[in-house]
Amino acid sequence: MSMVKRWNKVEAWLHDAKGIAFDGCHKIYMLMDDEQMAQMKEYGYDPLIAADSTTIDEMLSTLMEWYENSCGLRFINAVSTNHEDPNLGFIDLIPQGAEE
């Protein structure tokens, strides 16, 4: 999949996101529910940006900036709470190695 299509997919998911978070290195998350927002706050993710404090265009621009400035292991995942199997809550939007 081309990077343009991947960014279009990211933008589409942003419409339902509660916020975005970045670990400052390579983990970039779109948080799809309030429980994930609370968990990333608890983990100390900074920056952590709530969707109700910005626009979709601003979040997309921020995600692109984070992605551009992150290390080679970078990825963007949408993450939702799944109490039965937390691993099933992660959806690769831009997986590691997408540009290789």
Secondary structure in CASP SS format (residue, H / E / C, confidence):
PFRMAT SS
TARGET T0000
AUTHOR 0000-0000-0000
METHOD secondary structure of the structure
MODEL  1
M C 1.00
S C 1.00
M H 1.00
V H 1.00
K H 1.00
R H 1.00
W H 1.00
N H 1.00
K H 1.00
V H 1.00
E H 1.00
A H 1.00
W H 1.00
L H 1.00
H C 1.00
D C 1.00
A C 1.00
K C 1.00
G E 1.00
I E 1.00
A E 1.00
F E 1.00
D C 1.00
G C 1.00
C C 1.00
H C 1.00
K E 1.00
I E 1.00
Y E 1.00
M E 1.00
L E 1.00
M C 1.00
D C 1.00
D H 1.00
E H 1.00
Q H 1.00
M H 1.00
A H 1.00
Q H 1.00
M H 1.00
K H 1.00
E H 1.00
Y H 1.00
G C 1.00
Y C 1.00
D C 1.00
P C 1.00
L E 1.00
I E 1.00
A E 1.00
A H 1.00
D H 1.00
S H 1.00
T C 1.00
T C 1.00
I H 1.00
D H 1.00
E H 1.00
M H 1.00
L H 1.00
S H 1.00
T H 1.00
L H 1.00
M H 1.00
E H 1.00
W H 1.00
Y H 1.00
E H 1.00
N H 1.00
S C 1.00
C C 1.00
G C 1.00
L C 1.00
R C 1.00
F E 1.00
I E 1.00
N E 1.00
A E 1.00
V E 1.00
S C 1.00
T C 1.00
N C 1.00
H C 1.00
E C 1.00
D C 1.00
P H 1.00
N H 1.00
L H 1.00
G H 1.00
F E 1.00
I E 1.00
D E 1.00
L E 1.00
I E 1.00
P C 1.00
Q C 1.00
G C 1.00
A C 1.00
E C 1.00
E C 1.00
END
